Amino acid sequence: MANPERGEVDLTTPTKTYTLEITTNATCAMEKRTGRTYGQLLNALVGLDVSALRSLAHAALQAHHAREFPTEDAVGKLIDVAKQHAVRSAMLELFTLNAPPADEASTNGSGTANPPEGGAAGGIGDNSTSTPAASG
């Protein structure tokens, strides 16, 4: 059973429930295999690109079901059984669950979308005890 606190989602078929999880290694392998970035594949999924659906589902199944789904072709058979709309819905739920909060997605960690400005001491910062080094 999926644990949403760990970023997991269930995909239920007539015969079994699978746990979907996004991992860095599976995502990197998917990008290498497809020649498309994670973001490009997500955009393609929204645009109903079935190849993107299969690639993303394959990556999401690797953490818990890699032996059962060693290839994208094997995942294609699962999609046929579970139906494309159900897999697409589960994938969108998974990506929504794992997306950064809206206020964090567009900031640099400082709470603003712009980089912090340097202080009056040559960009070092107002509270810094360092001084700018002279370039020789």
BELNOR-V119798 format. One line per field, one symbol per residue. phi: phi as a letter, one per 30 degrees, with the letter a starting at -180 (. if undefined). psi: psi as a letter, one per 30 degrees, with the letter a starting at -180 (. if undefined). burial: b if it has 24 or more other ideal C-beta (glycine too) atoms within 12 Angstrom, else e. A space follows every 10 residues. Layout:
# BELNOR-V119798
phi->???
psi->???
burial->???
This chain:
# BELNOR-V119798
phi->.dcedcicbd bccdcacccc acbddddddd dddcibdedd dddddddidd ddeddddedd dddbbdddbd bddddedddd ddiedddddd dddddddcdd eedddcccjc jbdcdddddd diidjdcdcd bdddcd
psi->kkjffgglkk jklfflkkkk kkleeeeeee eeefgkleee eeeeeeghje eeeeeeeeef feefheefif leeeeeeeee efkeeeeeee eeeeeeegkl keffeglgff flfllkklaf hggfkegkfl lkkkk.
burial->eeeeeeebbb beeeeeebbb bbbeebbeeb eeebeeebee bbeebeeeee bbbbbbbbbb bbbbbeeebe ebeebeebbe ebebebbbeb bbebbebbee eeeeeeeeee eeeeeeeeee eeeeeeeeee eeeeee
